[in-house]
Amino acid sequence: MNASSEAAGAIADAQPGTPHRSGFACFVGRPNAGKSTLTNALVGTKVAITSNRPQTTRHTVRGIVHRPEAQLVLVDTPGLHKPRTLLGERLNDVVRTTWSEVDVIGFCIPADQKLGPGDRFIAGELAGLKKKTPKFAVITKSDLVESDTLAAQLIAVDQLGKELGIEWAEIIPVSATEGSQVGLLADLLVPHLPEGPPLYPDGDLTDEPEQVMVAELIREAALEGVRDELPHSIAVVVEEMVPREDRPADRPLLDVHANLFIERPSQKGIVIGPKGKRLKDVGTTSRKHIEALLGTPVFLDLHVKVAKDWQRDPKQLRRLGF
Ligand SMILES: Nc1nc2c(ncn2[C@@H]2O[C@H](COP(=O)(O)OP(=O)(O)OP(=O)(O)O)[C@@H](O)[C@H]2O)c(=O)[nH]1
């Protein structure tokens, strides 16, 4: 996939003699802290999936920030939380594995909410890491608060670091939606990367397989449709994406076959809706997003299937890609 890489305020030319740096950063934080939105703002396109529902990021989506002097690969992890199901445990494992592999960690804390047990849980885990990876405290959603509230949050985060023995490399407020300080954050992260050549070709935004991104777009639309009824019971698998045969070159069509899995037969009615209206809306909305992502007209064939209690069943989890 290609796109302009100027989102994070790319500088025109690298300084002569400046070594090229490349490496990985990840954002951690409790659900809804703004990690995906920040990743998107840094990269400048919709790669990670955002929604106002917590815990929507299941897959490790990488966004890539290209600079003349550096390449910053962003790994977007699911929110770390106290596990209640097997899925929860797997997600936490993913987070810890990610932490041990990156060059710099950004701990996202929303400016508009007081530090809570969720933040302390994650900060405690960060403090306990054996590897001394540099840690940034990123105060997200700075646009939502007045400057005195923001200042109080900066102090609280500084204090939290002192209490737990974390030495923040920086404490930086950002607003991903307003683009405020997003470029500066990239500037500050880059010096923490090791010297090395670019890891990905210029222009790449993510190496997430397209099918996974398409599945995430469908799941996002499906979640919006059912609001509070089925928060974490939906999984989507794209079975096949094939160009339709016998189409004129100037009018291509991509056939996308996807299954939307729910946990119980009783949830079918909620997803499908009266006279199939909800499922139709999910199809229409996600098709638009898929077309925008892939740049081609799409025919979306979407089926609802029951995968009994998939969140608790290791075999089902593997089949659904976890
Ligand atoms: N006003 C404002 N809202 C933001 C900002 N960043 C994120 N949000 C909103 O906060 C909500 C959560 O953002 P996400 O980026 O999905 O949060 P996340 O941390 O990736 O969430 P999980 O995937 O659940 O871990 C969304 O409704 C965003 O629109 C910001 O800078 N300003």
The ligand as an ORCA input file, in Angstrom:
! r2SCAN-3c Opt
* xyz 0 1
  N     -10.945     14.324     21.496
  C     -10.075     13.342     21.225
  N     -10.510     12.076     21.165
  C      -9.614     11.096     20.907
  C      -8.231     11.383     20.706
  N      -7.598     10.202     20.482
  C      -8.545      9.243     20.558
  N      -9.756      9.761     20.800
  C     -11.043      9.033     20.930
  O     -10.945      8.101     21.993
  C     -11.610      6.862     21.655
  C     -10.654      5.702     21.797
  O      -9.582      5.830     20.877
  P      -8.778      4.575     20.315
  O      -7.651      5.117     19.499
  O      -9.698      3.594     19.672
  O      -8.233      3.933     21.678
  P      -7.327      2.642     21.904
  O      -6.447      2.943     23.045
  O      -6.664      2.237     20.629
  O      -8.417      1.607     22.324
  P      -8.362     -0.017     22.351
  O      -8.272     -0.488     20.928
  O      -9.641     -0.361     22.991
  O      -7.196     -0.419     23.194
  C     -12.132      7.052     20.225
  O     -13.493      7.403     20.310
  C     -11.293      8.184     19.686
  O     -11.968      8.942     18.717
  C      -7.802     12.763     20.763
  O      -6.624     13.124     20.596
  N      -8.773     13.679     21.045
*
